[in-house]
Amino acid sequence: DELVVNGTQSSFSKKLNPPVQFPLFLGNDVIKSVKCHKHIGIHLSSNMSWNYHISQLLANASKKILTFNKLKFKLTRKVLEIIYKSYIRPLLEYGDVVWHSCSTADSLQIERLQYECSLTVSGAIRGSSYKSILNDLGWEKLSDRRHVHSLILFYKIVH
């Protein structure tokens, strides 16, 4: 019934360039310092930036989108939409209330992935208006969804 922690497999992120650097121990084991640590699927960086997390998110989702795009001419629009909402959008939104404050550039990169998927689902041609496609599909921008998710979490915390 005791919690056992293995110090050799533990790590921590520290503030960049702290004035004094002392080793951190767990029992007799020195805990290594890392610049980025993955915790429950979210990459936490010592520089408090979400760039690395977003780049990993984009890489992971892009692999799935390549496969998704190959299904464009084989499945109906409704089935493509279900696949997107079930397998791809959750990757783009996982933990978004934590990293909602990402940079505008990172946010735009995520929106570009949704744009790619919206082209596949709608059958629209590249260069079509993102806003028009979203209206046609009844989807929201992912940045708007992140904002709503943050507001819902805030409401749950307060009430």
KAWOGI-V862386 format. One record per pair of residues at least 24 apart in sequence whose C-alpha atoms are under 10 Angstrom apart, sorted by the first residue. I is the first residue (numbers start at 1). J is the second residue. D is the distance in whole Angstrom. If there is no record, write none. Layout:
I;J;D / I;J;D
//
This chain:
6;31;10 / 7;31;6 / 7;32;9 / 8;32;8 / 11;35;10 / 11;36;10 / 11;37;8 / 12;36;8 / 12;37;7 / 12;44;10 / 12;45;10 / 12;46;9 / 13;37;7 / 13;44;8 / 13;45;7 / 13;46;5 / 13;47;9 / 13;48;10 / 14;45;9 / 14;46;6 / 14;47;9 / 15;45;9 / 15;46;6 / 15;47;7 / 15;48;9 / 16;45;10 / 16;46;6 / 16;47;6 / 16;48;9 / 17;47;10 / 40;95;9 / 41;94;8 / 41;95;8 / 42;94;8 / 42;95;7 / 42;96;9 / 42;98;9 / 42;99;9 / 43;99;10 / 44;99;10 / 48;102;10 / 49;99;9 / 49;101;9 / 49;102;7 / 49;103;8 / 50;98;10 / 50;99;7 / 50;100;9 / 50;101;8 / 50;102;6 / 50;103;8 / 50;106;8 / 51;99;10 / 51;102;8 / 51;103;8 / 51;105;9 / 51;106;7 / 52;106;10 / 53;99;9 / 53;102;10 / 53;106;10 / 54;92;9 / 54;99;9 / 54;102;8 / 54;103;10 / 54;106;7 / 54;107;9 / 54;109;9 / 54;110;8 / 55;106;8 / 55;109;9 / 55;110;10 / 57;91;7 / 57;92;7 / 57;93;9 / 57;94;9 / 57;110;9 / 58;91;9 / 58;92;8 / 58;106;9 / 58;109;8 / 58;110;7 / 58;112;10 / 58;113;8 / 60;88;9 / 60;91;8 / 60;92;9 / 61;87;9 / 61;88;6 / 61;89;9 / 61;90;9 / 61;91;6 / 61;92;7 / 61;110;9 / 61;113;8 / 61;114;10 / 62;88;9 / 62;113;7 / 62;116;10 / 63;88;10 / 64;88;7 / 64;91;10 / 65;113;8 / 65;114;9 / 65;116;8 / 65;117;7 / 65;120;9 / 66;116;10 / 66;117;10 / 68;117;8 / 68;120;8 / 68;121;9 / 69;116;9 / 69;117;8 / 69;119;9 / 69;120;6 / 69;121;9 / 70;120;9 / 71;120;9 / 71;121;10 / 72;117;10 / 72;119;9 / 72;120;6 / 72;121;7 / 72;122;9 / 72;123;8 / 73;120;9 / 73;121;10 / 73;123;9 / 75;121;9 / 76;121;8 / 76;122;10 / 77;120;9 / 77;121;5 / 77;122;7 / 77;123;8 / 77;137;10 / 78;121;8 / 78;122;9 / 78;137;10 / 79;121;9 / 80;117;9 / 80;118;10 / 80;120;8 / 80;121;6 / 80;122;9 / 81;117;9 / 81;118;9 / 81;120;9 / 81;121;6 / 81;122;9 / 81;137;9 / 82;121;10 / 83;121;10 / 84;114;9 / 84;117;7 / 84;118;9 / 84;120;10 / 84;121;8 / 88;113;10 / 88;114;9 / 88;117;9 / 89;113;10 / 89;114;8 / 89;117;9 / 89;142;9 / 92;142;8 / 93;142;8 / 93;143;10 / 93;145;9 / 93;146;7 / 93;149;9 / 94;146;10 / 95;146;9 / 95;149;10 / 96;142;10 / 96;143;9 / 96;145;9 / 96;146;6 / 96;147;9 / 96;149;8 / 96;150;8 / 97;145;10 / 97;146;7 / 97;147;8 / 97;148;9 / 97;149;6 / 97;150;5 / 97;151;9 / 97;152;9 / 97;153;8 / 97;154;10 / 98;146;10 / 98;150;8 / 99;146;9 / 100;143;8 / 100;146;6 / 100;147;7 / 100;149;9 / 100;150;8 / 101;146;10 / 101;147;10 / 104;143;10 / 107;142;8 / 107;143;7 / 108;142;9 / 108;143;9 / 110;141;10 / 110;142;8 / 110;143;9 / 111;141;7 / 111;142;6 / 111;143;8 / 112;142;10 / 113;142;10 / 114;139;10 / 114;140;10 / 114;141;8 / 114;142;8 / 115;141;9
//
